[in-house]
Amino acid sequence: MSSTTGTLRTCDNGHHYYKSSDCPTCPICEQARKPDAGFLARLSAPARRSLEHHDVATLQQLSAYSEKEILSLHGMGPKSMPILRAALAESGLTFKPQ
């Protein structure tokens, strides 16, 4: 993934990429980190990183949060909520009541 717009950057792993924002995330490294399966694989990279940052790696851990708490996390948006609700429902779980 390369573009000629933005600033040329090099990550710690030596990947060269262009970024127009101040986000330090290397898109090449991020693609390599993306899970192949599970509910985290269904989410956008910012939403996935937000949950990982808060040590949410399983649906059981996710069910300990309310929808309001999840939506308040940086990187989490309304598009992620139906994905998370469906993943919880598939496992017989729900978000913590408000």
N, C-alpha and C positions, 0 to 999 in steps of 0.2 A: 504494500500500500504506500504509494508515494505520490506526492503532489508538489508542484512548484510554488504553491502559495504558502506563506508562513515562513517560519524560521527553521533552518536545518539544525537538527539536534542529533546527538548521539547518546544512547542510553548506556548504563553501566555494563551491559552485555555486548556493546559494540554495534548495535543496530543503528542505522542512519534513517531518520524520518523527518518529515516537515510537520510543524504544528503552528497553527495560527492563534492558539490560546495559550494561557500560562499553565495549563494542565501538564504536569510532569510525566504522565503515564505514557510509556512507549507502546504504540499500537501493535507492534510485532510481538513483544513480550506478552501483552494482554491477550492476544489471540492464542498464543501457546498455552497460557494459563487457564483458558476457558474449559470448564468441565464438559465432558461428552454426554453425561447423563445426569439425571436428578433435577430437582426444582431449580437449583442455581444455574443450570445450563439454559433454562428457559428465559432468564432475565437479561436485561441489558447490562453492559459492563459496569456502569456507575452504580446500578442497583445491587449487582452482585458484590462489588467491592465494599459497598456500604454494609451489607449484611456480614461479610467476612470480617470487616473492621470491628464489628460488634460481636464477634465470635458466634455468629449464627451459621452453623454448617448443616444442621439437621432440621427436619420438620418439627421434631419435638422441641427443639430450642426456639424455633419460630413461634410455636403455639404459646410460648410463655409471654409473648408481647401482644398488646392490643393493636388493632388496625391504626389507631391514632398515633401510637408510639412508632410504628413502622413508617408511617407517612412522614413523621417528623425527621427521619434520618436523611442526611444529605445524600443526594443521588437517587432517592426513592421517589417515584411519582405515581400518579393515579393509574398509569398503564400497567404498572407492576402488580397492583393489588388483585385484579382478577386472576392473574397467573398464580399468585401466592394462595388465594382462596381456593382455587381448583386443586392445587397440589396438596393443601391441607385436607380438603374434603376427600380426595382419593385415598388418604391414609386414615380417614375417620377422625381427623382433628379439626379444630377451629382456632381462631385467634382468641386470646384472653378477652373476656368481657370488659367493657369500658369501665 
